Amino acid sequence: MLSRREMLKESVLLSLAPVVPTFLARTALAAGQKSDGRVLVVIQLDGGNDGLNTVIPYRDENYARLRPKLAIKPDNVIKMGDEIGLHPAMKAAGSLFDDGRFAVVQGVGYPNPDRSHFRSMAIWQSARLDNAEHGQYGWLGRALDQSRAGDGGPDAVFVGSGAVPVTLWGRRSTVASMQSADELSLAASADALRAASAVGVDGELAQLARRSADEAFTTAQRLATFVQPGDRSRDGAYSDSALAQQLRLISAMIKSGTPASVLYTAQSGYDTHAAQANEHYQLLRVFAGALAAFLDDLAASGLSDRVLVLAFSEFGRRAAENDSAGTDHGAASPVFVAGPKLAAGIFGPTPNLADLQDGDVRMAIDFRQVYAAVLERWLNVPSEPILGGHFAPLELLKPTTA
């Protein structure tokens, strides 16, 4: 029987176990299992990104007519060809495009578009149009159910605040979440654990708590070595923005050998109904800069070939600006894919602003064609059972990645 003194010592150990994200211990056991595996990084652009002011059809005379206040002047557009260009805030993405590491898929949507944030996001996250199938399983959760390698660690990690996105929900696959790199700051708890362990408690519960915490601390320290302050003296360094820091943590996970094959994060703020110009500029600047810093970071570590980035928003905005110098909920919009394994830079036709559908850009590519390409060409998972039908995959990736 334990004495009161021994019980108090053991309780110290047990109280320390919950301070560490539980997936860190499992990651420690599985570290290196997928050191050469492919990773999909998803960036969810919350709120409905204004696609026409992100990928700009600067040669279409209707663009300036529909947007007398918000239109970007052709001379300021970062040209991607004779018809389209990026918003001037996306200079970093323009450099990635020139390097063959950034692609635009134009006019992406789904049949009978819905302007509700909630339903449209549910459609994108579940890859299902039927309301009855929303809030159950996500397209990546289904994929991970098919491809999961074992119980050595999480199949996916969500980095951000709030609930884990439905996209990652599956029947059998496991998902972990972290809000920030602050969760890796465990030195004080580690010191307390060592002090308590040195006293010599040998109970089974104490041994379990000690072992789990030791493994988690080891992994946290390993991750922390890759999360250092950004080097502001070089181009491509991570900024202090929330998205940049989230991608920095995702980079650390990849470098440390996480077994997760899907890493997911989000950037909010794209619901730009009023005074859009400056707000949208800042959002796109942060997005492009964070993405470039992330890809450059992985390239410097020799890991970029393993990573594909997919960025999407639940819908675009109306073709015409509103009376509040903003834009309202629309339909089809561009999707972005990034990484060194891309086959080309522009997919799909440039939106025709003389042929709108109820004031919205018409869908040219079903979003499930993008998903099919990611599933079959990158994650090596059959797409039909996951998407609920056949959708011809876009040729987004070089044949050598198939």
QUIWOGI-V489010 format. One record per backbone hydrogen bond with DSSP energy under -1.0 kcal/mol. CO is the residue of the C=O (numbers start at 1). NH is the residue of the N-H. If there is no record, write none. Layout:
CO;NH / CO;NH
This chain:
3;7 / 4;8 / 5;9 / 6;10 / 7;11 / 8;12 / 9;13 / 10;14 / 11;15 / 13;17 / 16;19 / 17;20 / 21;24 / 23;27 / 24;28 / 25;29 / 26;30 / 27;31 / 30;33 / 32;35 / 34;37 / 39;308 / 40;263 / 41;310 / 42;265 / 43;312 / 44;46 / 44;267 / 46;270 / 49;51 / 51;54 / 51;55 / 54;87 / 56;58 / 56;85 / 57;60 / 60;63 / 61;65 / 62;66 / 63;67 / 66;321 / 67;71 / 73;76 / 77;79 / 78;86 / 83;59 / 84;80 / 85;56 / 86;78 / 87;90 / 90;94 / 91;95 / 92;96 / 93;97 / 94;98 / 95;99 / 96;101 / 97;100 / 101;339 / 103;337 / 104;347 / 105;335 / 107;364 / 107;365 / 108;333 / 109;367 / 116;120 / 117;121 / 118;122 / 119;123 / 120;124 / 121;125 / 122;126 / 123;127 / 125;139 / 130;133 / 131;134 / 138;142 / 139;143 / 140;144 / 141;145 / 142;146 / 143;147 / 144;148 / 155;261 / 155;262 / 156;176 / 157;264 / 158;178 / 165;168 / 166;169 / 167;141 / 169;138 / 174;155 / 174;156 / 176;158 / 178;160 / 180;183 / 181;184 / 182;185 / 184;186 / 186;190 / 187;191 / 188;192 / 189;193 / 190;194 / 191;195 / 192;196 / 193;197 / 194;198 / 197;200 / 203;207 / 204;208 / 205;209 / 206;210 / 207;211 / 208;212 / 209;213 / 210;214 / 211;215 / 212;216 / 213;217 / 214;218 / 215;219 / 216;220 / 217;221 / 218;222 / 219;223 / 220;224 / 221;225 / 223;226 / 224;227 / 230;232 / 231;234 / 234;237 / 241;245 / 242;246 / 243;247 / 244;248 / 245;249 / 246;250 / 247;251 / 248;252 / 249;253 / 250;254 / 251;255 / 252;256 / 253;258 / 254;257 / 257;32 / 261;40 / 262;157 / 263;42 / 264;159 / 265;44 / 267;46 / 270;272 / 271;273 / 272;327 / 276;280 / 277;281 / 278;282 / 279;283 / 280;284 / 281;285 / 282;286 / 283;287 / 284;288 / 285;289 / 286;290 / 287;291 / 288;292 / 289;293 / 290;294 / 291;295 / 292;296 / 293;297 / 294;298 / 295;299 / 296;300 / 297;301 / 298;303 / 299;302 / 303;306 / 304;307 / 306;39 / 308;41 / 309;338 / 310;43 / 311;336 / 312;45 / 316;330 / 322;325 / 324;275 / 325;276 / 326;322 / 328;318 / 331;316 / 333;108 / 335;105 / 336;311 / 337;103 / 338;309 / 341;398 / 345;104 / 347;106 / 352;355 / 357;360 / 359;319 / 360;357 / 361;332 / 365;109 / 366;369 / 367;371 / 368;372 / 369;373 / 369;394 / 370;374 / 371;375 / 372;376 / 373;377 / 374;378 / 374;379 / 375;381 / 383;387 / 384;388 / 384;389 / 394;396 / 396;343 / 398;401 / 399;402
